[in-house]
Amino acid sequence: MAIKMYDLAAADESVRFSPYCWRVKMALAHKGLQAEQLAWRFSEKDRLAFAEHGQVPVLCDGDTTVVDSWQIMQYLDERYPDKPIFKPDAASAQFFKSWVERSILFLVFQCIVADIHDSLTETDQTYFRETREARLGATLEDVQAKREQHRKALNAALEPVRTTVAKQTFIAGDQPTATDYLLFACFQFARCASSFQLLPAESAVFDWRERMLDLHDGYARKAKGFDISAISL
Amino acid sequence: MAIKMYDLAAADESVRFSPYCWRVKMALAHKGLQAEQLAWRFSEKDRLAFAEHGQVPVLCDGDTTVVDSWQIMQYLDERYPDKPIFKPDAASAQFFKSWVERSILFLVFQCIVADIHDSLTETDQTYFRETREARLGATLEDVQAKREQHRKALNAALEPVRTTVAKQTFIAGDQPTATDYLLFACFQFARCASSFQLLPAESAVFDWRERMLDLHDGYARKAKGFDISAISL
């Protein structure tokens, strides 16, 4: 039976930016697994009631339902052991996941938070503004206005990645693994939701991101994003 | 032939706090290798001339000389493959090393920098103050006076470790590996040079550090440090 996945969509249904969904989409691409990507919006909690979960990604694989991007990545490696994503660095992936979530994702989010809002359907805009402004303690626009500051903090926080990918092709060596997908999903998030450039060109992290965009026949590069839609106007 | 290692010493020759030396000492203990620890002081660059290197640790294993803590750790795993320290997380250790050096060690250093100074011989105090104040752009005392602020930043930066060791015994799983030693060396550094408490008791990172202190028959716990010398007065 086909794999289905609920994936966050912008107002333009073909724009899919969720960093948590991108982790799973890259893991699926890594394994060469096809999955039907069902567009889902913040205001459609009802459609996920079957999974007893209010957030995407949700993966349905035959009769099996798996929620939470991290659990889905682990499920995929167990169920489809060919081309593992957690080797050779399974052990340290837990630390790397926490580092990405605590030190990187929030800085990326702050750089593009008003752009994300603008990309959503009207109903989702209301939901997004209410929930996110309560968490941020500021308007989305005020947070994004300080994006130069967030970008600077982001690039400082990325220093351990810079020294790593200056020495080796991917974060855990010669081949892409879960660690690469965890970090890359943050950049793909920004790329799909905003035209803001997070990384200086001609930097080691920029070059690594280019390699990630090229993986799996340019899977992530082909995704509809802000830049691409701008070109097609 | 016996292994020898040049190890940074305080004015009290039995106090050895260098975080880079502690990486190697923990790696040696992990492998059950005996090494003669030669006391070395900042002002004794001449004694390392044979290695064409001005810093410790320097390891001499028979006719082989290895400098730089990271290279020594890798050398030990190649030369003594039993009980590897880089498995199962060899691939991600490079990232973790950079993270520790960029995000953790400097915060620890700032918390205890005047205490380190006070522990040194008079000649080394002069050298340490000159070189470190030039780097810091402030007096050692002014930096340490803000230690509450540095400690707060340190504990925030440790969040990805907290979530990891709340779930598993060591950073890369059930067994201690290079990642644990890289981080632990920062704490052992502080423990040997200062009485300042970096971590809140009854926290997951505190408990992990206790487990590290217990390893290899309490090897690190037995090291002479500020607390221990205070007790023996």
Chai-1 contact restraints between the chains, C-beta under 6 A:
chainA,res_idxA,chainB,res_idxB,connection_type,confidence,min_distance_angstrom,max_distance_angstrom,comment,restraint_id
A,P88,B,A91,contact,1.0,0.0,6.0,A-B,restraint_1
A,D89,B,D89,contact,1.0,0.0,6.0,A-B,restraint_2
A,D89,B,A91,contact,1.0,0.0,6.0,A-B,restraint_3
A,D89,B,S92,contact,1.0,0.0,6.0,A-B,restraint_4
A,A91,B,P88,contact,1.0,0.0,6.0,A-B,restraint_5
A,A91,B,D89,contact,1.0,0.0,6.0,A-B,restraint_6
A,A91,B,A172,contact,1.0,0.0,6.0,A-B,restraint_7
A,A91,B,G173,contact,1.0,0.0,6.0,A-B,restraint_8
A,S92,B,D89,contact,1.0,0.0,6.0,A-B,restraint_9
A,S92,B,S92,contact,1.0,0.0,6.0,A-B,restraint_10
A,S92,B,A172,contact,1.0,0.0,6.0,A-B,restraint_11
A,Q94,B,T164,contact,1.0,0.0,6.0,A-B,restraint_12
A,F95,B,P160,contact,1.0,0.0,6.0,A-B,restraint_13
A,F95,B,T164,contact,1.0,0.0,6.0,A-B,restraint_14
A,F95,B,I171,contact,1.0,0.0,6.0,A-B,restraint_15
A,S98,B,P160,contact,1.0,0.0,6.0,A-B,restraint_16
A,S98,B,T163,contact,1.0,0.0,6.0,A-B,restraint_17
A,S98,B,T164,contact,1.0,0.0,6.0,A-B,restraint_18
A,W99,B,P160,contact,1.0,0.0,6.0,A-B,restraint_19
A,R102,B,E159,contact,1.0,0.0,6.0,A-B,restraint_20
A,R102,B,P160,contact,1.0,0.0,6.0,A-B,restraint_21
A,E159,B,R102,contact,1.0,0.0,6.0,A-B,restraint_22
A,P160,B,F95,contact,1.0,0.0,6.0,A-B,restraint_23
A,P160,B,S98,contact,1.0,0.0,6.0,A-B,restraint_24
A,P160,B,W99,contact,1.0,0.0,6.0,A-B,restraint_25
A,P160,B,R102,contact,1.0,0.0,6.0,A-B,restraint_26
A,T163,B,S98,contact,1.0,0.0,6.0,A-B,restraint_27
A,T164,B,Q94,contact,1.0,0.0,6.0,A-B,restraint_28
A,T164,B,F95,contact,1.0,0.0,6.0,A-B,restraint_29
A,T164,B,S98,contact,1.0,0.0,6.0,A-B,restraint_30
A,I171,B,F95,contact,1.0,0.0,6.0,A-B,restraint_31
A,A172,B,A91,contact,1.0,0.0,6.0,A-B,restraint_32
A,A172,B,S92,contact,1.0,0.0,6.0,A-B,restraint_33
A,G173,B,A91,contact,1.0,0.0,6.0,A-B,restraint_34
